[in-house]
Amino acid sequence: MAITSKEINLAQLDQELGGKGLIGDFNDDKKKLILPSENSDVTDSQLESAIRAHTAIFVMPSIADKLASVGLTIDELKVALA
């Protein structure tokens, strides 16, 4: 278990630890709680070290990505709006 006020991208942090599974409670920005998931073998020491080295990267999906998530292309949307 680790508690941090650092900006965290939980999915990214999990990948940095080898994709072993993390869960978190980010309700308090100053005390973000991060824990290994039930079947994870990540140690507290590994988790704390990974958090210290972590630089969160958040990528906003493009319009094309958002449309693709609902099965549309930009061209299809243009036709529908015409």
N, C-alpha and C positions, 0 to 999 in steps of 0.2 A: 504494500500500500504506500502511496505517496500523496502528499498534499502540496500544491503549488499555486502561485498566483500568475505564473508564466502563461503566455498564450499557447494553447495546445490544440493541435489537429490530431484527434484521437486515432483516426484511421491511419494517418501518416506515422504517428508514433508507434502504433502496432506493427506496421511494416518495417520500421527501423529496428524493431526488436525481433524480427523474423516471422511476423504474422502468427504469433502464438495466442493472441486473444487478450484484449483489454476491455475493461468497462470503466465508466467514469460518471461522476456527478459534478456538473458544472454550474449548479444553481447559484453558487457564491463565487464571483469572479476572483476574490482574494484567497479562497480556499477550495480550489478545484481538487476533488478527490479522484485518484486514479488507482485502479486495482487490476491485478491479473484476473481473467475470467476463471470460471470454475475448473476447467481442465488445463489451464496454462501452467507451464513450469517456469515462468519468469520469476526471478527472485526480486526481493525488495531492492537489493543492491543494484541489480541490472536495470530495474525500472528507474531508480533515482539517477543513475548514470546516464541513461537514455534521455531523461527529461532535461538534465543539465546540458546535453549536447543538442537537443531538439530546437529547431527553428521552424515554427509552423508556417506552412504554405497553404493558402486557400486560393483555389482557382474557381472563378465564376464561370459557370457553363455558358457557352455561346447560345445565341438564339437558335442556331441549327441544332445544337445538342438538346435544347429544351423541346423543340418541335419533334425531334427524333424520339424523345422519350414517350411521346403520345402517338407515334407512328406517322408523322408528317414530314414533308420536306418543305423548304422555302418556296419552291415552285408550286407545290400543291396548295400552300397557304395563299399565294398570290392569286391562283385561279379561283379559290374559294371566296376570296374577298373582292374579286372583279365583278 
